[in-house]
Amino acid sequence: RSKLLISTRLKPYDLEQRMGDRTQMLSGVRYRYLDSLEPQDALALVRSRGVVGDADAIQQFLHLFGNHSLLLGVLAGILLHDKQAKGDFDLWYAVHKDSLEFASLDPAQRRVSLLRMALDSLPKPSRRLLCQIAAFRYPVRLDALLPLHRPVPEAPSEPGRPFEYWLADLRERYAASQEEDERLGLLEEIALEESEIAEQYARWRAFQQEKRAYSQREDVCAARAAFHVSLCLLERCGLLQWDRPANRYDLHPV
């Protein structure tokens, strides 16, 4: 009696069966194509993002974009970050209506025009960061993005971590050896290994100190702050998606 809801960009082939020259869904499977939101849901979406204004006027404008949820998120971002409107649709439309020609365009051109408007409204550093993220084929981790936003002083390189596995093996061989010459040779190897391990620990402690000093530098902190501002702006504008558990960023595949 249970039901399973699958949300997917492509209809799964395994849920279809061929009937001669045509295909149909398997028994018990119901297919629903989601091409747009209902008008009231589209309005609720932009309202939830903080957009205010006359409901009928907003719904008429959203209808021009087919009530497509991704485009509505972008539109909400434009309204919220407009310095005059600050999320007020009525004020925004009154200021920009002479330059808005969406009604005369076909749906594909409307989408392109809206996205161009969103990109043009971005500060240059944020737009550059968005373009750089778009060049990655897969979602990008946060630490891989930081050097892209603004040049920062190179971080200290991490040395190899100290390890004592070989020393422990030498000590076991020395304890088990009965040959005097072999034991003397092992003692020399143990002394050399202990000296090398001491140097490794010294390099590791120096690296930790350099790392702490680097993270507290004023220019490094300023670069990271500007970087996070741009990421948050792109996410609020509906142009970037953040996978919170994995801490990765990506554009929507569409």
C-alpha positions as CSV (number, residue, x, y, z in Angstrom):
1,R,0.0,0.0,0.0
2,S,3.0,2.3,0.2
3,K,3.6,5.0,-2.4
4,L,6.9,6.3,-3.7
5,L,7.3,9.8,-5.1
6,I,10.2,10.3,-7.6
7,S,11.3,13.8,-8.7
8,T,13.6,13.6,-11.7
9,R,14.5,15.8,-14.7
10,L,14.2,12.8,-17.0
11,K,11.5,10.1,-17.1
12,P,13.1,6.8,-16.0
13,Y,13.2,4.3,-18.8
14,D,12.8,1.4,-16.3
15,L,9.3,2.7,-15.4
16,E,8.0,2.4,-19.0
17,Q,7.0,-0.5,-21.0
18,R,6.8,-0.8,-24.8
19,M,3.5,-1.5,-26.4
20,G,4.2,-2.0,-30.1
21,D,5.2,1.3,-31.5
22,R,4.4,3.3,-28.4
23,T,5.4,3.3,-24.7
24,Q,3.4,3.7,-21.6
25,M,4.0,3.7,-17.9
26,L,4.1,0.5,-16.0
27,S,1.0,-0.6,-14.1
28,G,0.7,1.3,-10.9
29,V,2.9,4.1,-12.0
30,R,1.4,7.6,-12.6
31,Y,3.4,10.2,-14.5
32,R,2.9,13.9,-14.0
33,Y,4.9,16.5,-15.9
34,L,5.8,19.5,-13.8
35,D,6.4,22.4,-16.1
36,S,5.3,25.2,-13.9
37,L,3.8,26.2,-10.5
38,E,0.2,27.0,-10.0
39,P,-0.3,30.8,-9.9
40,Q,-1.0,30.8,-6.1
41,D,2.1,28.7,-5.5
42,A,4.2,31.0,-7.7
43,L,3.0,34.0,-5.6
44,A,3.7,32.1,-2.4
45,L,7.2,31.4,-3.5
46,V,8.3,35.0,-4.2
47,R,6.4,36.1,-1.0
48,S,8.5,33.6,1.0
49,R,11.6,35.2,-0.5
50,G,10.6,38.6,0.9
51,V,8.9,40.2,-2.1
52,V,5.9,42.4,-1.3
53,G,3.4,44.2,-3.5
54,D,0.0,43.9,-5.3
55,A,-0.8,40.2,-5.6
56,D,-2.6,40.5,-9.0
57,A,0.2,42.5,-10.5
58,I,2.8,40.1,-9.3
59,Q,0.9,37.1,-10.6
60,Q,0.5,38.7,-14.0
61,F,4.2,39.4,-14.2
62,L,5.2,35.9,-13.0
63,H,2.9,34.4,-15.7
64,L,5.2,35.9,-18.3
65,F,7.9,33.4,-17.2
66,G,5.6,30.4,-17.1
67,N,5.6,30.4,-13.2
68,H,9.0,28.6,-13.5
69,S,10.3,28.2,-10.0
70,L,14.0,28.7,-10.9
71,L,13.2,31.9,-12.8
72,L,11.0,33.1,-10.0
73,G,13.9,32.6,-7.6
74,V,16.1,34.7,-9.8
75,L,13.4,37.4,-10.1
76,A,13.0,37.5,-6.4
77,G,16.8,38.0,-6.0
78,I,16.7,40.9,-8.5
79,L,13.9,42.6,-6.6
80,L,15.4,42.1,-3.1
81,H,18.8,43.5,-4.1
82,D,17.5,46.5,-6.1
83,K,18.6,49.5,-4.0
84,Q,15.4,51.4,-4.7
85,A,12.8,48.7,-4.5
86,K,14.4,46.5,-1.8
87,G,11.8,43.8,-2.5
88,D,8.8,46.0,-3.3
89,F,7.5,44.8,-6.7
90,D,5.2,47.8,-7.2
91,L,8.0,50.2,-6.7
92,W,10.4,48.2,-8.8
93,Y,8.0,47.9,-11.7
94,A,7.1,51.6,-11.6
95,V,10.8,52.4,-11.9
96,H,11.7,49.9,-14.6
97,K,8.5,49.3,-16.6
98,D,9.7,51.5,-19.5
99,S,12.8,49.3,-20.0
100,L,10.9,46.0,-19.5
101,E,9.8,44.5,-22.8
102,F,9.1,40.9,-21.6
103,A,5.6,40.8,-23.0
104,S,6.8,41.3,-26.6
105,L,9.3,38.5,-26.3
106,D,8.9,34.7,-26.7
107,P,9.3,32.6,-23.6
108,A,13.0,31.7,-24.4
109,Q,13.9,35.3,-24.9
110,R,12.2,36.3,-21.7
111,R,14.3,33.8,-19.8
112,V,17.5,35.1,-21.4
113,S,16.5,38.7,-20.7
114,L,15.7,37.9,-17.0
115,L,19.0,36.1,-16.5
116,R,20.9,38.9,-18.2
117,M,19.3,41.4,-15.9
118,A,20.3,39.3,-12.9
119,L,23.9,39.1,-14.1
120,D,24.1,42.8,-14.8
121,S,22.9,43.6,-11.3
122,L,25.8,41.7,-9.7
123,P,28.9,43.4,-8.5
124,K,31.9,42.5,-10.7
125,P,33.6,40.2,-8.2
126,S,30.4,38.2,-7.6
127,R,29.8,37.9,-11.4
128,R,33.4,36.8,-12.0
129,L,33.1,34.2,-9.2
130,L,29.8,32.9,-10.7
131,C,31.5,32.5,-14.1
132,Q,34.4,30.7,-12.6
133,I,32.1,28.3,-10.8
134,A,30.2,27.7,-14.0
135,A,33.4,26.5,-15.6
136,F,33.6,23.5,-13.3
137,R,31.9,20.3,-14.5
138,Y,31.0,19.1,-11.1
139,P,30.0,20.8,-7.8
140,V,33.0,22.6,-6.2
141,R,34.1,22.4,-2.6
142,L,34.5,25.6,-0.6
143,D,38.3,25.3,-0.2
144,A,38.8,25.0,-4.0
145,L,36.9,28.2,-4.6
146,L,38.7,30.6,-2.2
147,P,41.7,31.3,-4.4
148,L,39.4,32.1,-7.4
149,H,37.7,35.1,-5.8
150,R,40.5,37.4,-4.9
151,P,44.3,36.8,-4.9
152,V,45.5,36.1,-1.4
153,P,49.1,35.4,-0.2
154,E,50.0,31.8,-0.7
155,A,49.3,29.7,2.3
156,P,52.3,27.9,3.9
157,S,52.8,24.5,2.3
158,E,52.1,21.5,4.6
159,P,55.1,19.2,5.2
160,G,54.7,15.5,5.5
161,R,53.2,14.4,8.7
162,P,55.7,12.7,11.2
163,F,55.3,8.9,11.3
164,E,57.1,6.3,13.3
165,Y,56.1,3.1,11.7
166,W,59.6,2.3,10.3
167,L,61.2,3.1,13.7
168,A,58.9,0.7,15.4
169,D,59.8,-2.0,12.9
170,L,63.5,-1.4,13.5
171,R,63.1,-1.7,17.2
172,E,61.2,-5.0,16.9
173,R,63.9,-6.4,14.6
174,Y,66.6,-5.3,17.1
175,A,64.8,-6.9,20.0
176,A,64.4,-10.2,18.0
177,S,68.0,-10.2,16.6
178,Q,70.6,-12.6,18.1
179,E,73.5,-11.5,15.8
180,E,75.8,-8.9,17.3
181,D,76.8,-7.3,14.0
182,E,73.2,-7.1,12.9
183,R,72.2,-5.6,16.3
184,L,74.9,-2.9,15.9
185,G,73.7,-2.1,12.4
186,L,70.1,-1.8,13.6
187,L,71.2,0.5,16.4
188,E,72.7,2.8,13.8
189,E,69.6,2.7,11.7
190,I,67.4,3.4,14.8
191,A,69.6,6.4,15.7
192,L,69.3,7.9,12.2
193,E,65.5,7.3,12.1
194,E,65.0,8.9,15.5
195,S,67.0,12.0,14.3
196,E,64.9,12.2,11.1
197,I,61.6,11.8,13.1
198,A,62.8,14.7,15.5
199,E,63.3,16.9,12.4
200,Q,59.9,15.9,11.1
201,Y,58.2,17.0,14.3
202,A,60.2,20.3,14.3
203,R,59.0,21.0,10.7
204,W,55.4,20.1,11.7
205,R,55.4,22.4,14.7
206,A,56.8,25.3,12.6
207,F,54.1,24.7,10.0
208,Q,51.4,24.8,12.6
209,Q,52.7,28.2,13.9
210,E,52.9,29.6,10.3
211,K,49.4,28.3,9.6
212,R,47.9,30.1,12.6
213,A,49.8,33.3,11.8
214,Y,48.6,33.1,8.2
215,S,44.9,32.7,9.1
216,Q,45.1,35.8,11.3
217,R,46.6,38.1,8.7
218,E,44.5,41.1,7.9
219,D,44.6,40.7,4.1
220,V,43.7,37.0,4.3
221,C,40.7,37.7,6.6
222,A,39.5,40.5,4.3
223,A,39.8,38.3,1.2
224,R,37.8,35.5,3.0
225,A,35.1,37.9,4.2
226,A,34.6,39.3,0.6
227,F,34.5,35.8,-0.7
228,H,31.8,34.7,1.6
229,V,29.8,37.9,0.9
230,S,29.8,37.0,-2.8
231,L,28.8,33.4,-2.2
232,C,25.9,34.5,0.0
233,L,24.8,37.1,-2.6
234,L,24.8,34.6,-5.5
235,E,22.8,32.1,-3.4
236,R,20.2,34.7,-2.4
237,C,19.9,35.8,-6.0
238,G,18.9,32.3,-7.0
239,L,22.0,31.9,-9.2
240,L,24.0,29.5,-7.1
241,Q,23.0,26.4,-5.1
242,W,24.7,25.4,-1.8
243,D,24.8,21.7,-0.8
244,R,25.0,22.4,2.9
245,P,26.0,18.9,4.2
246,A,28.8,18.5,1.7
247,N,29.7,22.2,1.7
248,R,29.7,22.3,-2.1
249,Y,28.5,24.9,-4.6
250,D,27.1,24.5,-8.1
251,L,24.8,26.1,-10.7
252,H,21.5,24.4,-11.4
253,P,22.0,22.0,-14.4
254,V,19.3,23.8,-16.4
